């Protein structure tokens, strides 16, 4: 398992020390970026979708907490790094997995990273079990999707759905049976109503019916082409999971 990692640290010496420890003692960490400011860190997170961030408390005139406050979604684990122990309680309020006091030592870093890896393994095992249970339920009972519209209710046959596109509090449902339908539901809400063995979310704004996938192209990071010719982006973070699912069909 490769854990995509970003270091947010404004002190050059601390940057180099932590980078060296990660490279030499944590082979399953893939260092994808180092940031010296909140602005650069925000950009790195958006562009690289990390699994883990080593986050310093003091970053120039700002703090690591300022960075976390700017992010709508924190789909990564956090290890707080600082020379000030008094920030520990606040760090855990931000759901930091661990807390490392400077100066860094290989032993402390390895211990924290192992804790991260254990939590990721537990989460992955739970998701696999949950998916298995849901698949069993959906395979028996789930053939249609019913949604509320301004006129009443609309029923779609699951097999005819090609994709769902989300934008904020709204979704547009695409089906072989009819024209696209705009509804007042988030993509996350719709995702819960669909069988996970058949539908996949390759990107924050899209859900696709895997049975309507025609091909996958590596260009621009990854693009799914559906049987009707529509092209859907695949995020770097979800690329491998998508390819694994595609191979199982």
Phi, psi and omega per residue, in radians:
X1 nan 2.198 3.112
X2 -1.746 2.163 -3.108
X3 -1.810 1.925 -3.113
X4 -1.218 2.183 -2.927
X5 -2.250 2.454 3.048
X6 -2.194 2.420 3.052
X7 -1.848 2.189 3.074
X8 -1.970 1.868 -2.991
X9 -2.773 2.220 -3.076
X10 -1.635 -0.169 3.113
X11 -1.613 2.119 -3.055
X12 -1.026 -0.759 -3.122
X13 -1.097 -0.728 3.125
X14 -1.181 -0.654 3.068
X15 -0.986 -0.914 -3.068
X16 -1.136 -0.689 3.137
X17 -1.132 -0.832 -3.122
X18 -1.159 -0.707 3.103
X19 -1.053 -0.716 3.139
X20 -1.150 -0.770 3.128
X21 -1.083 -0.767 3.131
X22 -1.064 -0.794 -3.099
X23 -1.173 -0.678 -3.030
X24 -1.563 -0.516 -3.012
X25 -2.027 -0.155 -3.091
X26 -2.246 1.311 -3.025
X27 -1.098 -0.405 -3.125
X28 -1.549 0.034 3.007
X29 -1.598 2.277 3.072
X30 -1.883 1.837 -3.100
X31 -1.324 1.956 -3.068
X32 -1.827 -0.081 3.115
X33 3.095 2.696 3.071
X34 -2.280 2.295 -3.096
X35 -2.116 2.457 3.129
X36 -1.816 -0.090 -3.106
X37 -2.531 2.861 3.108
X38 -1.105 -0.707 -3.125
X39 -1.074 -0.828 3.135
X40 -1.163 -0.693 3.135
X41 -1.078 -0.750 3.126
X42 -1.034 -0.785 3.135
X43 -1.112 -0.744 3.127
X44 -1.084 -0.716 -3.135
X45 -1.138 -0.771 -3.131
X46 -1.138 -0.639 -3.051
X47 -1.527 -0.395 -3.025
X48 -2.009 -0.219 3.117
X49 0.784 1.173 -3.071
X50 -1.250 2.779 3.023
X51 -1.618 -0.433 -3.039
X52 -2.533 2.452 3.069
X53 -2.272 2.214 2.909
X54 -1.515 1.981 -2.967
X55 -2.060 2.016 3.076
X56 -1.292 2.580 3.110
X57 -1.287 -0.907 -3.110
X58 -1.681 2.038 -3.133
X59 -2.201 1.623 -3.051
X60 1.104 -2.230 3.114
X61 -1.564 0.019 -3.111
X62 -2.010 -3.076 -3.133
X63 -2.274 2.868 3.059
X64 -1.087 -0.521 3.105
X65 -1.168 -0.587 3.069
X66 -1.061 -0.725 3.115
X67 -1.088 -0.846 -3.116
X68 -1.076 -0.590 -3.141
X69 -1.192 -0.396 -3.128
X70 -1.456 -0.233 -3.046
X71 -1.644 2.197 3.109
X72 -1.257 -0.721 3.122
X73 -2.098 2.338 3.120
X74 -2.047 1.251 -3.075
X75 -1.541 0.939 -3.139
X76 -2.732 2.829 3.084
X77 -1.568 2.679 -3.082
X78 -2.186 2.289 2.931
X79 -2.027 1.994 -3.136
X80 -1.372 2.370 3.098
X81 -2.186 2.255 -3.132
X82 -2.895 2.880 3.065
X83 -1.676 0.009 -3.034
X84 -2.035 1.894 -3.045
X85 -1.194 -0.377 -3.053
X86 -1.196 -0.188 3.140
X87 -1.522 -0.027 -3.036
X88 -0.995 -0.849 -3.082
X89 -1.066 -0.783 3.132
X90 -1.127 -0.633 3.138
X91 -1.034 -0.739 -3.108
X92 -1.285 -0.379 3.020
X93 -1.165 -0.454 3.072
X94 -1.590 0.272 3.078
X95 1.108 0.576 3.017
X96 -1.162 2.421 -3.120
X97 -1.351 -0.612 -3.105
X98 -2.658 3.074 -2.982
X99 -2.527 2.100 -3.130
X100 -2.043 2.219 3.082
X101 -1.541 2.435 3.057
X102 -1.350 2.696 -0.019
X103 -1.310 2.579 -3.115
X104 -1.137 2.552 2.976
X105 -2.281 2.590 3.108
X106 -0.942 -0.692 -3.101
X107 -1.061 -0.799 -3.126
X108 -1.146 -0.742 -3.121
X109 -1.145 -0.817 -3.139
X110 -1.033 -0.757 -3.132
X111 -1.072 -0.761 3.140
X112 -1.176 -0.730 -3.128
X113 -1.145 -0.662 3.100
X114 -1.102 -0.647 3.114
X115 -1.142 -0.696 3.087
X116 -1.075 -0.836 -3.099
X117 -1.068 -0.708 3.117
X118 -1.080 -0.758 -3.140
X119 -1.144 -0.686 3.117
X120 -1.148 -0.702 3.119
X121 -1.128 -0.731 3.119
X122 -1.108 -0.757 3.139
X123 -1.107 -0.723 -3.130
X124 -1.139 -0.733 3.128
X125 -1.129 -0.722 3.126
X126 -1.126 -0.759 3.137
X127 -1.091 -0.668 3.131
X128 -1.130 -0.752 3.117
X129 -1.142 -0.784 -3.135
X130 -1.069 -0.723 3.139
X131 -1.122 -0.708 3.139
X132 -1.095 -0.755 3.128
X133 -1.135 -0.779 -3.139
X134 -1.108 -0.748 -3.138
X135 -1.015 -0.737 3.140
X136 -1.074 -0.735 3.138
X137 -1.183 -0.803 -3.090
X138 -1.153 -0.693 -3.123
X139 -1.066 -0.518 3.138
X140 -1.469 -0.733 -2.892
X141 -2.000 -0.371 -2.877
X142 -1.743 1.877 3.104
X143 -2.179 -0.311 -3.067
X144 -2.340 2.699 3.044
X145 -2.032 2.145 3.122
X146 -1.970 2.223 -3.115
X147 -2.276 2.691 3.094
X148 -1.466 2.462 3.058
X149 -2.226 3.087 3.121
X150 -1.172 -0.361 -3.127
X151 -1.689 -0.272 -3.099
X152 2.672 -2.044 3.127
X153 -2.201 2.606 3.100
X154 -2.259 2.315 -3.106
X155 -1.968 2.234 3.105
X156 -2.017 2.439 2.958
X157 -1.329 2.241 -3.089
X158 -0.956 -0.732 -3.072
X159 -1.146 -0.370 -3.119
X160 -1.600 -0.213 3.102
X161 -1.214 2.352 3.096
X162 -1.812 -0.730 3.138
X163 -2.898 2.882 3.044
X164 -2.312 2.306 -3.125
X165 -2.031 2.256 -3.093
X166 -1.901 2.621 3.056
X167 -2.625 1.753 -3.125
X168 1.093 -2.159 -3.076
X169 -1.538 0.141 -3.084
X170 -2.175 2.721 3.074
X171 -2.341 2.621 3.016
X172 -2.061 2.138 -3.099
X173 -1.716 2.246 -3.133
X174 -1.930 2.267 -3.090
X175 -2.445 2.686 3.076
X176 -1.223 -0.326 -3.037
X177 -1.461 -0.443 -2.978
X178 -2.732 3.135 3.075
X179 -1.238 2.764 3.108
X180 -0.977 2.470 -3.115
X181 -2.077 2.185 3.103
X182 -1.591 2.213 3.138
X183 -2.252 2.795 -3.124
X184 -1.608 1.236 3.053
X185 -2.539 2.595 3.084
X186 -1.372 2.813 3.118
X187 -1.090 -0.607 3.135
X188 -1.125 -0.676 3.122
X189 -1.143 -0.754 3.128
X190 -1.164 -0.677 -3.113
X191 -1.003 -0.631 -3.128
X192 -1.194 -0.325 -3.089
X193 -1.641 -0.034 -3.047
X194 -1.927 2.550 3.114
X195 -1.183 2.095 -3.070
X196 -1.157 -0.302 3.100
X197 -1.296 -0.292 -3.055
X198 -2.011 -0.481 -3.081
X199 -2.024 2.522 -3.088
X200 -2.427 2.533 3.124
X201 -1.834 1.618 -3.076
X202 -1.370 -0.188 -3.050
X203 -2.686 2.720 -3.108
X204 -0.979 -0.482 -3.039
X205 -1.829 0.059 -3.022
X206 -2.440 2.488 2.910
X207 -2.160 2.395 -3.131
X208 -2.185 2.656 3.010
X209 -1.506 1.960 -3.052
X210 -1.063 -0.385 -3.138
X211 -1.352 -0.128 3.086
X212 -1.901 0.196 3.111
X213 -1.370 2.297 3.129
X214 -1.740 -0.776 3.138
X215 -2.816 2.931 3.085
X216 -2.205 2.308 3.105
X217 -2.066 2.470 -3.087
X218 -1.367 -0.217 -3.065
X219 -1.035 2.558 3.110
X220 0.967 0.606 3.106
X221 1.569 -0.411 3.119
X222 2.496 2.219 -3.133
X223 -2.396 2.287 3.039
X224 -1.652 2.326 3.063
X225 -1.935 2.120 3.138
X226 -1.448 2.957 -3.102
X227 -1.098 -0.457 3.120
X228 -1.524 0.069 3.089
X229 1.636 -0.147 3.136
X230 -1.192 2.509 -3.101
X231 -1.977 2.247 -3.094
X232 -2.132 2.258 3.141
X233 -1.224 2.626 3.055
X234 -2.056 2.150 -3.132
X235 -1.238 2.673 3.132
X236 -1.024 -0.643 -3.072
X237 -1.143 -0.560 -3.042
X238 -1.851 0.054 -3.060
X239 -1.059 -0.879 -3.079
X240 -1.144 -0.699 3.119
X241 -1.104 -0.677 3.090
X242 -1.105 -0.802 -3.127
X243 -1.111 -0.676 3.104
X244 -1.092 -0.760 3.139
X245 -1.156 -0.689 -3.140
X246 -1.083 -0.661 -3.126
X247 -1.236 -0.369 -3.124
X248 -1.466 -0.266 -3.083
X249 -1.222 nan nan
